[in-house]
Amino acid sequence: MKEAGECVNDVCGAVMDGVRKIDEFCYAMLPKDVAHAMADLNKAVLNQFRSFIDWKIRWNDDRVEGGDRMREEWREKCQREADATPTPGV
């Protein structure tokens, strides 16, 4: 008896095989130079998405780092103000 995970993997594999065949059929209908040009365009667009995602990840990392610096500055400022405030009754 197959486990559920194996069945899901079998279904996913079958679906991916079907999608692969449909893609191959679409490219096979086109003249060779057009098919290669379309594939190059597709790769260029996907590379731009990848570049944007990499940029966005770096942007998020930089903003978190800036937030950490700002938080530390606030903490230091609050500590200085607390140290400078005279204690009543002393």
N, C-alpha and C positions, 0 to 999 in steps of 0.2 A: 504494500500500500504506500503510495507516494504521500509525502507530507505536503501541507498547504503551500509552503514556500517553494517547493519544487514545481508545483502546479502553476503558481504565479509566474515563475521563471520560464516555464514552457510557453505560457500564453504570451508573455512579453517577447520572447524570442520569435514566436510565430508572427506577432504583430510587426515587429521590427523587420522580419524577412519580407513581409508583405509591403511595407513602406519602402524598403530598399528596392524591391522589384518595380514598384510604381515609379520611383525616381529614375531607375535605369530605363524604363520604358519611355518616360518623358524625354530623357536625353537622347535616346536612340531614335526618336522621331525627328530630331533636328539634324541639320547638316553638321558634320564633325567640327568645323571651325566655329559655328554658332554655339554648339554645345559647350565647347571649351571656353569660349568667351563668356557665356552665361555662368559657368562654374567659377571662372576667375572673378566675375562681378560679385557672385554670391560670397566667395571667400573674402573679397575686399570689404563688403558690407559687414560680414561677421567679425573681421579684424577690427573694424571701427567700433563695433559694439564692445569687443573685448578691451579696446583701448579706453573707451568711456568707462567701463566697469572698473578697470584698473585705476583710472584717474579718480573715480568716485570713492574707491576704497582708500586711496592715499588721502583724499580730501577728508574723509571721516576720521582717519587716524590722526591727521593734523589738527582737526577741530577738537578731538578728545584730548590730545596733548595740550592744546591751548586752554581748554577748560580746566585741566589739572593745574596748569600754571596759575590761572586766574583764581582758582579755589585756594591755592597755597598763599597767594598774595592777600586774599581776603582774610585768611586765617592769621597771617602775620599782622595785618592791620588791626584786626580785632584784638589780638594779643597785646599790641603796642598801646591801643586805646585803653584796654583793661589795666595795663600796668601803669598808665599815666593818670588814671582816675583815682583821686584820693579816696581813701576808705573813711566813711563817716564814723565819728566818735574816736578817732585815733589821734 
